[in-house]
Amino acid sequence: MGWQLMWQDLLVALCLVFVIEGMFPFLSPGAWRRYLMSVLQLSDPQIRWSGLFCMLLGTLALYVVH
């Protein structure tokens, strides 16, 4: 039963990611397009460091909330 609940929580979290990610292009497609164009200008290390920062920030937020 515990594993089933964990998988359900993971799927709920992934669904929320899709909802949140979909909100930005839906609400402001022009700003979203400009954002994507600016991301294309970044180097691989810059993208990698920003991804690490987001993961650490998300982990910290999850720890604080939970």
Secondary structure as GFF3:
##gff-version 3
##sequence-region A 1 66
A	DSSP	alpha_helix	2	27	.	.	.	ID=ss1
A	DSSP	alpha_helix	29	40	.	.	.	ID=ss2
A	DSSP	alpha_helix	44	65	.	.	.	ID=ss3
###
